[in-house]
């Protein structure tokens, strides 16, 4: 007779209990950026929406920022960190291939021994993490999970490259995920297009660098226009699918919090979704630049802290970037 395996059992629903953030202190203006690239404040504002961004200090690592954001979220949730069973770090800028950063973060936030894993889904990483953490809680494998998006992009681009040096910055955001009595995280619409590896990424490889250390320093590369076109076209469809899957219409939203890639991409998504004017939209990019995996929890945390969003309201989140990879879901705000 086939042995009977005891299946994991969990609560029917999961929710985001809290979000936290860490914003580095150093503000870098467009004027400072323009000392290194041939550009202007006006061009950067008009093409991206960015007015200023934050750069981490030399002694603020990806792990440090992740820990500070997670500690903020843990304090807001009022949970005992010893109850955290899963720590996920979404990041593409942790400068070691192994071991992963998440186990070190788990120790520092008081979740010693928790399952811990890094997610390399770039700007989609936070929404990937929300999906997997939610499923882990609902599946009964985790009581409480922490999903962190943390990136220190300033280590990984050429500060004299005018095609992208004005865009990227540093920061971290985090969410605590736990059980819920009611549905609070909708179905995830996620996917990838692995044919587009040339569109966005960090390369060449470390093996290439070993063979030619000077010529092959891994650096962020981006075909800005290709990514832009993909984002305004495909991501509009994905955002609508996430709404449809959750049974929510755009006018029922209390917030739209897309990845902070470019204000013009956000504007295009608003038009495609026919989002009513009264729905608050995240514009964190204006003061934070593009912080990759950190941008959604950073924006959400900032808007909640500032009282711009109602606790318990309904928000659409969507992350997209290198892979190319994307993920979107409708969530209940903590
Ligand atoms: O987070 C991950 C996903 N990443 C993204 O979503 C980024 C998507 N892409 C973008 O946001 C935009 O493509 C950028 C903001 C990066 C660039 O804006 P764009 O409107 O696509 O600019 P472009 O590359 O089409 O360049 C337009 C013009 C060109 O000049 P000509 O050929 O029209 O004379 C560029 O040479 O702007 C010029 N240009 C600049 N001018 C001033 C390019 N970079 C700069 C610059 N300052 N920094």
Boltz pocket constraint, residues with backbone or C-beta under 6 A from the ligand:
constraints:
  - pocket:
      binder: B
      contacts: [[A, 37], [A, 38], [A, 39], [A, 40], [A, 43], [A, 44], [A, 47], [A, 48], [A, 123], [A, 162], [A, 163], [A, 164], [A, 166], [A, 167], [A, 200], [A, 223], [A, 224], [A, 225], [A, 227], [A, 228], [A, 231], [A, 260], [A, 261], [A, 262], [A, 265], [A, 290], [A, 292], [A, 320], [A, 321], [A, 322]]
      max_distance: 6.0
